[in-house]
Amino acid sequence: MDVREIIPSTEGISLDDEEEGVRFEDEVYGITAQPPVRSTWTLVRRFLTDRIMKVEMMKRVMAWTWRPLMGIEVTDVLPNLYLFMFFNKTDMRRVLEEGPWAFENTTLLCQVLDDGVDPTQVVLNTVDFCLQVYDIPLGYRTVKVLERIGDFAGVFLRYDERNFERPWTSFYRVRITHDVTVPLKRRMKIIMWDGTWSWINFKYERLHMFCFFCGIMGHTDKFCLAARRSLLSPDQYLFGAAMRAGGNSPAKLLGDK
C-alpha cells in the first residue's frame, strides 16, 4: 500500500487513552495500600551439641521457663533446628536479652528470622553473654575501656549502667557477642601509659557446657580429641569452672536488701 493511502486512513485515530491509564481499586483486587500489621516474631534456634535432644521435653521446659504472656509456637525444621514463634514482640525481646538459655546444660543459639529468609540458611554460631570484668586498674575504669575490653573478649554490645553507681565494686559488667567456634577469653593484658601492665580477668554469667582443655563451648574435655591427644593432666588445663560467674546480678551496696 502506498504511504499516501495510509495517511488519510489514520486521521481519525487517537492514542490519548493510552496516556490516561487504567486505575485499579485496592478494594476490588485485594491489594493493600499499607503493609500488613505484623502479628508474629520468629527466632531460629539450634542447640550447641551433637547429642540427640529430648525434643518434646525441651519444648515444654523452654515454654515454662520463658512463660511468654501471648504464647509461643515451636516448629521443627530439621534435626536440631527449630523455629520459636512469638505472638508479642516484647516476649521475644525479653528472651533474647535475658539469655543465654540452655537445656540439659547445652547452650541454645538463636537469631531473629527475617521475613522471607530460609531458616536453613541462617548461620547460628554466636551467643550473647554478660561478662564480669575484674581487676581493672584505677584510672582505667571508664566506658571507653569497657568497650575495648568487650571487643577483645568478643563483640561489645553494651555496658551495665549500674557499673558506675557503685564506687567500690569488685567487677564491672558488659554484654558481648561470642563466636562459639573460637575459645573463650580468660583474661586480657592491659598495658598502661607508663609501660607497666597487669591482667584483667573475666567471668561469664550463665556459662554452660564448655571444654576445660580447649575453651570451646559445646563439649567437655572428656569428649575433646585435642585433650585426649594431650599429655597434660586435667589440673593443668588452661580453662576451668572458675570462669563461671557465681551469679548474674552485680554486687549490692552495703545495707541494700
Order of alpha helices (4+ residues) and beta strands (2+ residues): alpha-alpha-alpha-beta-alpha-beta-beta-alpha-beta-beta-beta-alpha-beta-beta-beta-beta-alpha
